[in-house]
Amino acid sequence: MTTEELIISLEKELHSSLTRGNYARLNEIIADDFYEFGSSGNVWTKNDILTRLPSEDKSAPQILSRNYQLKELSPDNYFVTYISYRLINGQEERVALRSSLWRKNNLQWQMIFHQGTFKI
C-alpha cells in the first residue's frame, strides 16, 4: 500500500461509526496537538474529539467521501482534500469540502488538523 492509499484509508476509517465509537483507536489516529475548524464554526481539540465522537448517534447515515487529492509537503507530512456527504433517500446531503493535515510520528500516521466547510 502506498503512503497516499494508507492516508486515504485512515481518513475513511475516521468516517466509520466503529472507529468513531472507539476511544482507543481515535487516540492513536488523532495527534495530541490536533485541532479542527468545524463546519459549525467551532474549534475542536483532540480532547473534544475523544469526548464527542464516541457518544455520537450510531444510527446516523454513514459518512461517504470522494475526490481525494493528496499533496506531499514533506516525506512525513501530507495535505489531503476531499468531499464528504451522507446518502439520505438516494440524495447526497450534508455535502462538505474537507481538508486534513497528516503527520508521521514514530511510524504512525496521525491527523494534526482538519477543517470542514459545508457546500451550499
N, C-alpha and C positions, 0 to 999 in steps of 0.2 A: 504494500500500500504506500502510495506517495505521501509526502507531508501534506499536500493540498487535500488529498482524499481523506486523510486522518482528521484534519481540522474540520472539514465539512461534516464528517461523521460525528465529531464531538458537538458541533453546532446543532445538528439534527437530534442528537441524544438529549440535549437540553430542552427540546420541544416535547419529549416523551413524558407522559404522566408518570411512568415508572421512575425515571431519573428525577423528575421534579419533586416526587414524593420521597426521595432517598437522600436524607441529610448527609450521610457519609459520602455518597458519590458526588453530590453537589460541592461538598467541602474539598474534594480532590480536584474537581474541574475548575472551580472558581478561585482565583488568586486572592490572597489576603488583602491586597491593596486595590481590589476590584471596586469599580463604581459604574453606575448605569444612569444615563439620562433617559427616563421612561417617556413613552408616548403621552403619558398623562401630564408630563411636566415635572414629575417628582424625580429626585435624585436618590438612588438606592445604593447601599454599600453591600459588601459580602454578608455582613450580619443581617441586614434587612432581607436579603435573598434567602438565607438559611432559615429565617423565621417564616417568611411569607410563602415560598413555593411549596414546602411540604404540607401546608394547610390549605392549598388550593382545592377547589371543587374538582374532583376526579371525573365527573360526568360531563365536563365541558367538552365541546368538539375538539378533536385533535388539531394541533398546530401543524400545518404543512408549509413547505418552502420550496423556492425555485430561483433560478437565475443567479446562482452563486458566482461571484468573482473574487479572486484572491490576489493580493499583491504582497510579494515578499519584501519586507522592509529591511530585514537582515536575516541570516540563517535561523535565528531564534525568535523572530517577530513577524507576524503576518497580520495584514488588514483584510477583513472579509466584509463583503456587502452581498445582500440578497433581498428577496421579497418573501414575507411570511403572510399566511392567511389561514382562515378556517373555512371549511366547506359546510355550509348550512343550507339545507334543502337544495343542494346542487349548485348553489351560488357561492362565489368567493366573498367572504365577509371579513371584516377587521383586517383589511389588506394594509400592510405596513412595510416601509422601507427600513431595512436593518443594517447596522454595521457593528463590527466587533473587532477588537484587537486581541490577538493571542500571543502568548509568550511561553517559550520553553524554559521550564525550571527543573533542573536535575532530571532530565529525560522525560519529564511530564509536561504536556501542553496544558496551559491554563488560560482562561479568559481573564483579561485585565480591565476591559472596558466594553460596554455595549450601549447602543442607542437605537431606539425605535421611533419612527415618525409615521403616523397614520396617513395613508393616501386618501385624498378626498376625491 
